[in-house]
Amino acid sequence: MIKSILFSLLFVSGLNAFNIEIVNTTVQNGKTTLVEFEKEKNIAFIELSLDDKKYKIFNHPTNDKKMYALLPISYYAKPRDINVTLTYRENGTPAVKTLLFNIEDGNYEKETLKVDNAKVDLNAKDKKRAALETKETLKIYNTINKKSYIKSEFIFPMSSKITSAFGRARVYNETLKGYHSGTDFRAKVKTPIKASNDGVVVLAKDRFYSGGSIILDHGQGIYTCYFHMSQMNVKAGEKIKKAQIIGLSGKSGRVTGPHLHFSARVNGVQVDPMQLISLMNTKLLK
Ligand SMILES: [Zn+2]
């Protein structure tokens, strides 16, 4: 969970000073941290960059005096100290500052699953289908919409028990096949699924691995995903309100039984959706 330490930094450069707040400088792999900026007349905040990835600094969705950037850390990132570069313009002149962070090992558990071999050893046709579907969703996740649709806190898509947490290393039929990329909610077939926040449907279709799948764009690089559905009530392009019933849970795609797989992406990076919601609700949208 998020430690409640808030790092506040005051930068004085030239005649101007600005304030930034970092929710947590220590972040586990697969989690997200947040940097907030107070708007200043002569400063134009642009982006944070880490390695070769850039994270835009956006207008705060509900506070017009602030800006913010989410910094998602990949599940595959190794523990290390990292330098994040803040790029901004001061009276029109480009400038940079270095922010220090530290990636900590999330120490995720391992789980072993037995699934139908037909879904593990794919035939050529299924392999091609799955690859095309992955390409399609990566294009969606890497599309960063500057506008935010968010007006209030996120909610969980349902209130049932969590049966599998984000990040567990997954071993299918004795072969390591990545990690659990979302949070599983216990859900018998046809349990209503709520939209976690306001947004736009960017995908609503049946997919090989994830079955009946809906992806919502909440704007500013934040996406939530709802998989293995038995019924989808919405279509791509539709605007969605928080808590709207977007469909019913099921057991479609590669599953061992009925449940809702709920996941999230931030600036293209897959992150723990529950930690993201907690971070957004308790820090950004408080
Ligand atoms: Zn899952």
py3Dmol code that shows the C-alpha trace and the ligand (Angstrom):
import py3Dmol

protein = """\
ATOM      1  CA  MET A   1       0.000   0.000   0.000  1.00  0.00           C
ATOM      2  CA  ILE A   2       0.994   3.615  -0.298  1.00  0.00           C
ATOM      3  CA  LYS A   3       3.001   5.050   2.541  1.00  0.00           C
ATOM      4  CA  SER A   4       1.580   8.390   3.543  1.00  0.00           C
ATOM      5  CA  ILE A   5       4.865  10.260   3.272  1.00  0.00           C
ATOM      6  CA  LEU A   6       4.593  13.298   1.059  1.00  0.00           C
ATOM      7  CA  PHE A   7       7.765  14.757  -0.347  1.00  0.00           C
ATOM      8  CA  SER A   8       7.502  18.436  -1.012  1.00  0.00           C
ATOM      9  CA  LEU A   9      10.216  20.120  -3.009  1.00  0.00           C
ATOM     10  CA  LEU A  10      10.657  23.812  -3.605  1.00  0.00           C
ATOM     11  CA  PHE A  11      12.741  24.673  -6.632  1.00  0.00           C
ATOM     12  CA  VAL A  12      14.150  28.142  -6.974  1.00  0.00           C
ATOM     13  CA  SER A  13      15.571  28.908 -10.371  1.00  0.00           C
ATOM     14  CA  GLY A  14      16.179  32.364 -11.736  1.00  0.00           C
ATOM     15  CA  LEU A  15      13.505  34.694 -10.413  1.00  0.00           C
ATOM     16  CA  ASN A  16      10.852  32.021 -10.192  1.00  0.00           C
ATOM     17  CA  ALA A  17      10.138  29.337  -7.623  1.00  0.00           C
ATOM     18  CA  PHE A  18       7.838  26.388  -7.931  1.00  0.00           C
ATOM     19  CA  ASN A  19       6.476  23.719  -5.694  1.00  0.00           C
ATOM     20  CA  ILE A  20       6.148  20.052  -6.481  1.00  0.00           C
ATOM     21  CA  GLU A  21       4.859  17.224  -4.319  1.00  0.00           C
ATOM     22  CA  ILE A  22       5.861  13.612  -4.794  1.00  0.00           C
ATOM     23  CA  VAL A  23       3.508  11.130  -3.137  1.00  0.00           C
ATOM     24  CA  ASN A  24       6.191   8.508  -2.705  1.00  0.00           C
ATOM     25  CA  THR A  25       9.769   8.361  -3.983  1.00  0.00           C
ATOM     26  CA  THR A  26       9.965   4.613  -3.270  1.00  0.00           C
ATOM     27  CA  VAL A  27       7.785   2.628  -5.680  1.00  0.00           C
ATOM     28  CA  GLN A  28       7.420  -1.132  -6.100  1.00  0.00           C
ATOM     29  CA  ASN A  29       7.541  -2.684  -9.568  1.00  0.00           C
ATOM     30  CA  GLY A  30       3.988  -2.798 -10.984  1.00  0.00           C
ATOM     31  CA  LYS A  31       2.859   0.228  -8.945  1.00  0.00           C
ATOM     32  CA  THR A  32       2.339   3.890  -9.722  1.00  0.00           C
ATOM     33  CA  THR A  33       3.443   7.081  -8.037  1.00  0.00           C
ATOM     34  CA  LEU A  34       2.219  10.619  -8.481  1.00  0.00           C
ATOM     35  CA  VAL A  35       3.897  14.015  -8.799  1.00  0.00           C
ATOM     36  CA  GLU A  36       1.805  17.161  -8.332  1.00  0.00           C
ATOM     37  CA  PHE A  37       2.740  20.657  -9.472  1.00  0.00           C
ATOM     38  CA  GLU A  38       1.343  24.002  -8.404  1.00  0.00           C
ATOM     39  CA  LYS A  39       0.742  26.148 -11.445  1.00  0.00           C
ATOM     40  CA  GLU A  40       3.066  29.160 -11.713  1.00  0.00           C
ATOM     41  CA  LYS A  41       2.694  32.054 -14.126  1.00  0.00           C
ATOM     42  CA  ASN A  42       6.165  31.836 -15.677  1.00  0.00           C
ATOM     43  CA  ILE A  43       6.573  28.063 -15.628  1.00  0.00           C
ATOM     44  CA  ALA A  44       5.201  25.648 -18.229  1.00  0.00           C
ATOM     45  CA  PHE A  45       5.521  22.077 -16.937  1.00  0.00           C
ATOM     46  CA  ILE A  46       5.984  19.603 -19.791  1.00  0.00           C
ATOM     47  CA  GLU A  47       6.874  16.036 -18.839  1.00  0.00           C
ATOM     48  CA  LEU A  48       8.748  13.553 -16.690  1.00  0.00           C
ATOM     49  CA  SER A  49      11.091  11.125 -18.398  1.00  0.00           C
ATOM     50  CA  LEU A  50      12.489   7.844 -17.165  1.00  0.00           C
ATOM     51  CA  ASP A  51      14.885   5.892 -19.419  1.00  0.00           C
ATOM     52  CA  ASP A  52      13.355   6.249 -22.890  1.00  0.00           C
ATOM     53  CA  LYS A  53       9.754   6.780 -21.697  1.00  0.00           C
ATOM     54  CA  LYS A  54       8.082  10.151 -21.329  1.00  0.00           C
ATOM     55  CA  TYR A  55       5.154  10.921 -19.046  1.00  0.00           C
ATOM     56  CA  LYS A  56       3.202  14.083 -19.842  1.00  0.00           C
ATOM     57  CA  ILE A  57       2.310  16.560 -17.127  1.00  0.00           C
ATOM     58  CA  PHE A  58      -1.430  17.203 -17.391  1.00  0.00           C
ATOM     59  CA  ASN A  59      -3.924  19.675 -16.005  1.00  0.00           C
ATOM     60  CA  HIS A  60      -5.373  18.297 -12.768  1.00  0.00           C
ATOM     61  CA  PRO A  61      -8.829  16.804 -13.507  1.00  0.00           C
ATOM     62  CA  THR A  62     -10.598  18.627 -10.661  1.00  0.00           C
ATOM     63  CA  ASN A  63      -8.275  21.402  -9.403  1.00  0.00           C
ATOM     64  CA  ASP A  64      -7.416  24.155 -11.868  1.00  0.00           C
ATOM     65  CA  LYS A  65      -4.529  25.453  -9.735  1.00  0.00           C
ATOM     66  CA  LYS A  66      -2.610  22.209 -10.156  1.00  0.00           C
ATOM     67  CA  MET A  67      -1.011  19.898 -12.690  1.00  0.00           C
ATOM     68  CA  TYR A  68       0.101  16.311 -12.224  1.00  0.00           C
ATOM     69  CA  ALA A  69       1.942  13.378 -13.743  1.00  0.00           C
ATOM     70  CA  LEU A  70       1.547   9.697 -12.991  1.00  0.00           C
ATOM     71  CA  LEU A  71       4.748   7.678 -13.006  1.00  0.00           C
ATOM     72  CA  PRO A  72       3.972   3.981 -13.611  1.00  0.00           C
ATOM     73  CA  ILE A  73       6.719   1.441 -12.899  1.00  0.00           C
ATOM     74  CA  SER A  74       6.760  -1.686 -15.069  1.00  0.00           C
ATOM     75  CA  TYR A  75       6.342  -5.080 -13.396  1.00  0.00           C
ATOM     76  CA  TYR A  76       9.599  -6.122 -15.052  1.00  0.00           C
ATOM     77  CA  ALA A  77      11.610  -3.177 -13.642  1.00  0.00           C
ATOM     78  CA  LYS A  78      14.477  -4.293 -11.381  1.00  0.00           C
ATOM     79  CA  PRO A  79      15.073  -2.737  -7.952  1.00  0.00           C
ATOM     80  CA  ARG A  80      17.367   0.269  -8.368  1.00  0.00           C
ATOM     81  CA  ASP A  81      17.703   4.010  -7.824  1.00  0.00           C
ATOM     82  CA  ILE A  82      16.297   5.994 -10.716  1.00  0.00           C
ATOM     83  CA  ASN A  83      16.683   9.558 -11.928  1.00  0.00           C
ATOM     84  CA  VAL A  84      13.519  11.014 -13.374  1.00  0.00           C
ATOM     85  CA  THR A  85      13.983  14.127 -15.475  1.00  0.00           C
ATOM     86  CA  LEU A  86      11.456  16.929 -15.139  1.00  0.00           C
ATOM     87  CA  THR A  87      11.269  19.053 -18.299  1.00  0.00           C
ATOM     88  CA  TYR A  88       9.690  22.494 -18.189  1.00  0.00           C
ATOM     89  CA  ARG A  89       9.992  25.976 -19.655  1.00  0.00           C
ATOM     90  CA  GLU A  90      10.727  29.017 -17.558  1.00  0.00           C
ATOM     91  CA  ASN A  91       9.785  32.280 -19.291  1.00  0.00           C
ATOM     92  CA  GLY A  92       9.926  30.294 -22.505  1.00  0.00           C
ATOM     93  CA  THR A  93      13.416  28.904 -21.906  1.00  0.00           C
ATOM     94  CA  PRO A  94      13.722  25.089 -21.717  1.00  0.00           C
ATOM     95  CA  ALA A  95      14.948  23.773 -18.342  1.00  0.00           C
ATOM     96  CA  VAL A  96      15.331  20.436 -16.542  1.00  0.00           C
ATOM     97  CA  LYS A  97      15.515  19.153 -12.970  1.00  0.00           C
ATOM     98  CA  THR A  98      16.346  15.681 -11.726  1.00  0.00           C
ATOM     99  CA  LEU A  99      14.015  13.919  -9.283  1.00  0.00           C
ATOM    100  CA  LEU A 100      15.323  10.897  -7.388  1.00  0.00           C
ATOM    101  CA  PHE A 101      13.210   7.769  -6.984  1.00  0.00           C
ATOM    102  CA  ASN A 102      13.871   4.224  -5.935  1.00  0.00           C
ATOM    103  CA  ILE A 103      12.290   1.021  -7.311  1.00  0.00           C
ATOM    104  CA  GLU A 104      11.630  -1.644  -4.685  1.00  0.00           C
ATOM    105  CA  ASP A 105      10.876  -5.335  -5.289  1.00  0.00           C
ATOM    106  CA  GLY A 106       7.121  -5.997  -4.952  1.00  0.00           C
ATOM    107  CA  ASN A 107       7.900  -9.566  -3.770  1.00  0.00           C
ATOM    108  CA  TYR A 108       4.923 -10.998  -5.641  1.00  0.00           C
ATOM    109  CA  GLU A 109       3.787 -14.567  -5.011  1.00  0.00           C
ATOM    110  CA  LYS A 110       3.814 -17.408  -7.528  1.00  0.00           C
ATOM    111  CA  GLU A 111       0.760 -19.412  -8.534  1.00  0.00           C
ATOM    112  CA  THR A 112       0.399 -22.586 -10.572  1.00  0.00           C
ATOM    113  CA  LEU A 113      -2.607 -23.018 -12.873  1.00  0.00           C
ATOM    114  CA  LYS A 114      -3.849 -25.896 -14.948  1.00  0.00           C
ATOM    115  CA  VAL A 115      -5.683 -24.825 -18.080  1.00  0.00           C
ATOM    116  CA  ASP A 116      -6.888 -26.451 -21.269  1.00  0.00           C
ATOM    117  CA  ASN A 117      -3.785 -27.209 -23.378  1.00  0.00           C
ATOM    118  CA  ALA A 118      -5.572 -25.911 -26.472  1.00  0.00           C
ATOM    119  CA  LYS A 119      -5.343 -22.444 -24.937  1.00  0.00           C
ATOM    120  CA  VAL A 120      -1.661 -22.761 -23.984  1.00  0.00           C
ATOM    121  CA  ASP A 121      -0.188 -24.419 -27.088  1.00  0.00           C
ATOM    122  CA  LEU A 122      -1.862 -22.298 -29.712  1.00  0.00           C
ATOM    123  CA  ASN A 123      -2.418 -23.430 -33.288  1.00  0.00           C
ATOM    124  CA  ALA A 124      -1.250 -21.061 -36.049  1.00  0.00           C
ATOM    125  CA  LYS A 125      -4.677 -19.477 -36.526  1.00  0.00           C
ATOM    126  CA  ASP A 126      -5.194 -18.745 -32.804  1.00  0.00           C
ATOM    127  CA  LYS A 127      -1.599 -17.511 -32.481  1.00  0.00           C
ATOM    128  CA  LYS A 128      -2.185 -15.049 -35.321  1.00  0.00           C
ATOM    129  CA  ARG A 129      -5.494 -13.910 -33.823  1.00  0.00           C
ATOM    130  CA  ALA A 130      -3.984 -13.408 -30.343  1.00  0.00           C
ATOM    131  CA  ALA A 131      -1.010 -11.474 -31.784  1.00  0.00           C
ATOM    132  CA  LEU A 132      -3.309  -9.151 -33.773  1.00  0.00           C
ATOM    133  CA  GLU A 133      -5.457  -8.561 -30.696  1.00  0.00           C
ATOM    134  CA  THR A 134      -2.393  -7.726 -28.597  1.00  0.00           C
ATOM    135  CA  LYS A 135      -1.206  -5.279 -31.260  1.00  0.00           C
ATOM    136  CA  GLU A 136      -4.643  -3.643 -31.339  1.00  0.00           C
ATOM    137  CA  THR A 137      -4.766  -3.108 -27.564  1.00  0.00           C
ATOM    138  CA  LEU A 138      -1.151  -1.884 -27.310  1.00  0.00           C
ATOM    139  CA  LYS A 139      -2.035   0.796 -29.858  1.00  0.00           C
ATOM    140  CA  ILE A 140      -4.990   1.800 -27.649  1.00  0.00           C
ATOM    141  CA  TYR A 141      -2.934   1.876 -24.421  1.00  0.00           C
ATOM    142  CA  ASN A 142      -0.214   3.980 -26.047  1.00  0.00           C
ATOM    143  CA  THR A 143      -2.716   6.559 -27.271  1.00  0.00           C
ATOM    144  CA  ILE A 144      -2.615   9.358 -24.724  1.00  0.00           C
ATOM    145  CA  ASN A 145      -5.680  11.585 -24.732  1.00  0.00           C
ATOM    146  CA  LYS A 146      -4.823  15.013 -23.215  1.00  0.00           C
ATOM    147  CA  LYS A 147      -8.345  15.521 -21.883  1.00  0.00           C
ATOM    148  CA  SER A 148      -9.544  13.918 -18.649  1.00  0.00           C
ATOM    149  CA  TYR A 149     -13.077  12.535 -18.292  1.00  0.00           C
ATOM    150  CA  ILE A 150     -12.649  12.106 -14.538  1.00  0.00           C
ATOM    151  CA  LYS A 151     -14.797  14.276 -12.263  1.00  0.00           C
ATOM    152  CA  SER A 152     -14.608  12.293  -9.016  1.00  0.00           C
ATOM    153  CA  GLU A 153     -13.056   9.231  -7.322  1.00  0.00           C
ATOM    154  CA  PHE A 154     -12.776   5.812  -8.952  1.00  0.00           C
ATOM    155  CA  ILE A 155     -14.949   2.919  -7.750  1.00  0.00           C
ATOM    156  CA  PHE A 156     -14.402  -0.842  -7.883  1.00  0.00           C
ATOM    157  CA  PRO A 157     -16.241  -2.611 -10.725  1.00  0.00           C
ATOM    158  CA  MET A 158     -17.936  -4.879  -8.180  1.00  0.00           C
ATOM    159  CA  SER A 159     -17.806  -5.401  -4.439  1.00  0.00           C
ATOM    160  CA  SER A 160     -17.158  -9.163  -4.309  1.00  0.00           C
ATOM    161  CA  LYS A 161     -14.131 -10.936  -2.846  1.00  0.00           C
ATOM    162  CA  ILE A 162     -10.787 -10.645  -4.639  1.00  0.00           C
ATOM    163  CA  THR A 163      -9.682 -14.151  -5.597  1.00  0.00           C
ATOM    164  CA  SER A 164      -6.335 -13.320  -7.226  1.00  0.00           C
ATOM    165  CA  ALA A 165      -4.300 -10.168  -6.760  1.00  0.00           C
ATOM    166  CA  PHE A 166      -2.232  -8.298  -9.343  1.00  0.00           C
ATOM    167  CA  GLY A 167       1.357  -9.411  -9.853  1.00  0.00           C
ATOM    168  CA  ARG A 168       1.311 -13.102  -8.958  1.00  0.00           C
ATOM    169  CA  ALA A 169       3.827 -14.904 -11.174  1.00  0.00           C
ATOM    170  CA  ARG A 170       1.812 -17.392 -13.249  1.00  0.00           C
ATOM    171  CA  VAL A 171       2.866 -20.894 -14.103  1.00  0.00           C
ATOM    172  CA  TYR A 172       0.511 -22.540 -16.644  1.00  0.00           C
ATOM    173  CA  ASN A 173       0.863 -26.312 -16.943  1.00  0.00           C
ATOM    174  CA  GLU A 174       4.369 -26.043 -15.447  1.00  0.00           C
ATOM    175  CA  THR A 175       5.525 -23.299 -17.853  1.00  0.00           C
ATOM    176  CA  LEU A 176       6.100 -19.756 -16.610  1.00  0.00           C
ATOM    177  CA  LYS A 177       3.840 -17.480 -18.644  1.00  0.00           C
ATOM    178  CA  GLY A 178       4.279 -14.014 -17.207  1.00  0.00           C
ATOM    179  CA  TYR A 179       2.354 -12.585 -14.301  1.00  0.00           C
ATOM    180  CA  HIS A 180      -1.230 -11.869 -13.335  1.00  0.00           C
ATOM    181  CA  SER A 181      -1.847  -8.542 -15.009  1.00  0.00           C
ATOM    182  CA  GLY A 182      -4.945  -7.515 -13.072  1.00  0.00           C
ATOM    183  CA  THR A 183      -7.176  -8.150 -10.081  1.00  0.00           C
ATOM    184  CA  ASP A 184      -9.713 -10.995 -10.159  1.00  0.00           C
ATOM    185  CA  PHE A 185     -13.098 -10.479  -8.525  1.00  0.00           C
ATOM    186  CA  ARG A 186     -15.231 -13.470  -7.583  1.00  0.00           C
ATOM    187  CA  ALA A 187     -18.279 -13.309  -9.877  1.00  0.00           C
ATOM    188  CA  LYS A 188     -20.704 -15.975 -10.936  1.00  0.00           C
ATOM    189  CA  VAL A 189     -21.801 -15.691 -14.582  1.00  0.00           C
ATOM    190  CA  LYS A 190     -24.037 -12.630 -15.216  1.00  0.00           C
ATOM    191  CA  THR A 191     -22.914 -10.484 -12.279  1.00  0.00           C
ATOM    192  CA  PRO A 192     -23.284  -6.774 -13.250  1.00  0.00           C
ATOM    193  CA  ILE A 193     -20.008  -4.907 -13.857  1.00  0.00           C
ATOM    194  CA  LYS A 194     -19.761  -1.180 -13.144  1.00  0.00           C
ATOM    195  CA  ALA A 195     -17.553   1.338 -14.962  1.00  0.00           C
ATOM    196  CA  SER A 196     -14.826   2.402 -12.530  1.00  0.00           C
ATOM    197  CA  ASN A 197     -15.086   6.044 -13.601  1.00  0.00           C
ATOM    198  CA  ASP A 198     -16.360   8.310 -16.364  1.00  0.00           C
ATOM    199  CA  GLY A 199     -14.777   7.620 -19.741  1.00  0.00           C
ATOM    200  CA  VAL A 200     -15.177   6.518 -23.326  1.00  0.00           C
ATOM    201  CA  VAL A 201     -15.408   2.901 -24.536  1.00  0.00           C
ATOM    202  CA  VAL A 202     -12.410   2.313 -26.803  1.00  0.00           C
ATOM    203  CA  LEU A 203     -12.840  -1.449 -27.246  1.00  0.00           C
ATOM    204  CA  ALA A 204     -15.803  -3.808 -26.773  1.00  0.00           C
ATOM    205  CA  LYS A 205     -15.288  -7.180 -28.449  1.00  0.00           C
ATOM    206  CA  ASP A 206     -14.642 -10.871 -28.000  1.00  0.00           C
ATOM    207  CA  ARG A 207     -10.918 -11.681 -27.795  1.00  0.00           C
ATOM    208  CA  PHE A 208      -8.993 -14.974 -27.702  1.00  0.00           C
ATOM    209  CA  TYR A 209      -7.408 -14.689 -24.254  1.00  0.00           C
ATOM    210  CA  SER A 210      -9.637 -12.217 -22.474  1.00  0.00           C
ATOM    211  CA  GLY A 211     -13.026 -13.226 -23.965  1.00  0.00           C
ATOM    212  CA  GLY A 212     -15.715 -10.540 -23.847  1.00  0.00           C
ATOM    213  CA  SER A 213     -13.548  -7.475 -23.253  1.00  0.00           C
ATOM    214  CA  ILE A 214     -14.238  -3.814 -22.591  1.00  0.00           C
ATOM    215  CA  ILE A 215     -11.580  -1.098 -22.344  1.00  0.00           C
ATOM    216  CA  LEU A 216     -12.468   2.370 -21.035  1.00  0.00           C
ATOM    217  CA  ASP A 217     -10.374   5.481 -21.699  1.00  0.00           C
ATOM    218  CA  HIS A 218     -10.542   7.838 -18.700  1.00  0.00           C
ATOM    219  CA  GLY A 219      -8.271  10.339 -20.441  1.00  0.00           C
ATOM    220  CA  GLN A 220      -4.691  11.474 -19.779  1.00  0.00           C
ATOM    221  CA  GLY A 221      -3.259   8.004 -20.385  1.00  0.00           C
ATOM    222  CA  ILE A 222      -5.468   6.128 -17.876  1.00  0.00           C
ATOM    223  CA  TYR A 223      -7.350   3.024 -19.073  1.00  0.00           C
ATOM    224  CA  THR A 224      -9.359   0.384 -17.183  1.00  0.00           C
ATOM    225  CA  CYS A 225     -10.167  -3.064 -18.630  1.00  0.00           C
ATOM    226  CA  TYR A 226     -12.918  -5.594 -17.880  1.00  0.00           C
ATOM    227  CA  PHE A 227     -12.380  -9.142 -19.199  1.00  0.00           C
ATOM    228  CA  HIS A 228     -14.122 -12.537 -19.563  1.00  0.00           C
ATOM    229  CA  MET A 229     -17.571 -10.959 -19.824  1.00  0.00           C
ATOM    230  CA  SER A 230     -20.679 -12.914 -20.911  1.00  0.00           C
ATOM    231  CA  GLN A 231     -22.530  -9.823 -22.103  1.00  0.00           C
ATOM    232  CA  MET A 232     -21.391  -6.361 -23.189  1.00  0.00           C
ATOM    233  CA  ASN A 233     -23.920  -3.515 -22.932  1.00  0.00           C
ATOM    234  CA  VAL A 234     -21.799  -0.831 -24.616  1.00  0.00           C
ATOM    235  CA  LYS A 235     -20.085  -0.199 -27.936  1.00  0.00           C
ATOM    236  CA  ALA A 236     -16.751   1.412 -28.900  1.00  0.00           C
ATOM    237  CA  GLY A 237     -17.101   5.194 -29.036  1.00  0.00           C
ATOM    238  CA  GLU A 238     -19.805   5.393 -26.356  1.00  0.00           C
ATOM    239  CA  LYS A 239     -19.414   7.820 -23.452  1.00  0.00           C
ATOM    240  CA  ILE A 240     -19.775   6.120 -20.075  1.00  0.00           C
ATOM    241  CA  LYS A 241     -20.681   7.425 -16.635  1.00  0.00           C
ATOM    242  CA  LYS A 242     -19.059   6.106 -13.474  1.00  0.00           C
ATOM    243  CA  ALA A 243     -21.023   3.133 -12.017  1.00  0.00           C
ATOM    244  CA  GLN A 244     -22.876   2.553 -15.293  1.00  0.00           C
ATOM    245  CA  ILE A 245     -23.433  -1.200 -15.827  1.00  0.00           C
ATOM    246  CA  ILE A 246     -21.248  -1.866 -18.872  1.00  0.00           C
ATOM    247  CA  GLY A 247     -22.020  -5.596 -19.012  1.00  0.00           C
ATOM    248  CA  LEU A 248     -22.196  -8.905 -17.168  1.00  0.00           C
ATOM    249  CA  SER A 249     -19.388 -11.125 -15.925  1.00  0.00           C
ATOM    250  CA  GLY A 250     -18.689 -14.521 -17.451  1.00  0.00           C
ATOM    251  CA  LYS A 251     -16.068 -17.142 -18.192  1.00  0.00           C
ATOM    252  CA  SER A 252     -15.166 -16.323 -21.814  1.00  0.00           C
ATOM    253  CA  GLY A 253     -11.555 -16.510 -23.081  1.00  0.00           C
ATOM    254  CA  ARG A 254      -8.708 -18.283 -21.252  1.00  0.00           C
ATOM    255  CA  VAL A 255     -10.129 -18.926 -17.793  1.00  0.00           C
ATOM    256  CA  THR A 256     -10.395 -21.656 -15.205  1.00  0.00           C
ATOM    257  CA  GLY A 257     -13.837 -20.483 -14.080  1.00  0.00           C
ATOM    258  CA  PRO A 258     -16.164 -17.477 -14.059  1.00  0.00           C
ATOM    259  CA  HIS A 259     -14.766 -14.228 -12.620  1.00  0.00           C
ATOM    260  CA  LEU A 260     -14.067 -10.618 -13.546  1.00  0.00           C
ATOM    261  CA  HIS A 261     -10.495  -9.776 -14.476  1.00  0.00           C
ATOM    262  CA  PHE A 262     -10.052  -6.042 -13.897  1.00  0.00           C
ATOM    263  CA  SER A 263      -6.870  -4.287 -15.019  1.00  0.00           C
ATOM    264  CA  ALA A 264      -5.441  -0.830 -15.645  1.00  0.00           C
ATOM    265  CA  ARG A 265      -2.871   0.910 -17.821  1.00  0.00           C
ATOM    266  CA  VAL A 266      -1.150   4.208 -17.173  1.00  0.00           C
ATOM    267  CA  ASN A 267       0.757   5.778 -20.080  1.00  0.00           C
ATOM    268  CA  GLY A 268       0.942   2.364 -21.731  1.00  0.00           C
ATOM    269  CA  VAL A 269       2.298   0.579 -18.635  1.00  0.00           C
ATOM    270  CA  GLN A 270       0.306  -2.216 -16.981  1.00  0.00           C
ATOM    271  CA  VAL A 271      -0.056  -1.416 -13.274  1.00  0.00           C
ATOM    272  CA  ASP A 272      -1.812  -2.739 -10.177  1.00  0.00           C
ATOM    273  CA  PRO A 273      -5.380  -1.404 -10.655  1.00  0.00           C
ATOM    274  CA  MET A 274      -6.249  -1.450  -6.946  1.00  0.00           C
ATOM    275  CA  GLN A 275      -3.148   0.549  -5.971  1.00  0.00           C
ATOM    276  CA  LEU A 276      -3.839   2.977  -8.838  1.00  0.00           C
ATOM    277  CA  ILE A 277      -7.398   3.539  -7.578  1.00  0.00           C
ATOM    278  CA  SER A 278      -6.166   4.023  -4.021  1.00  0.00           C
ATOM    279  CA  LEU A 279      -3.489   6.496  -5.201  1.00  0.00           C
ATOM    280  CA  MET A 280      -5.931   8.457  -7.372  1.00  0.00           C
ATOM    281  CA  ASN A 281      -8.678   8.571  -4.721  1.00  0.00           C
ATOM    282  CA  THR A 282      -6.607   9.334  -1.641  1.00  0.00           C
ATOM    283  CA  LYS A 283      -3.986  11.633  -3.175  1.00  0.00           C
ATOM    284  CA  LEU A 284      -5.059  13.193  -6.465  1.00  0.00           C
ATOM    285  CA  LEU A 285      -8.858  13.317  -6.167  1.00  0.00           C
ATOM    286  CA  LYS A 286      -9.104  13.803  -2.385  1.00  0.00           C
TER     287      LYS A 286
END
"""
ligand_1 = """\
1
ZN
Zn -7.223 -12.230 -13.812
"""
view = py3Dmol.view(width=600, height=400)
view.addModel(protein, "pdb")
view.setStyle({"model": 0}, {"cartoon": {"style": "trace"}})
view.addModel(ligand_1, "xyz")
view.setStyle({"model": 1}, {"stick": {}})
view.zoomTo()
view.show()
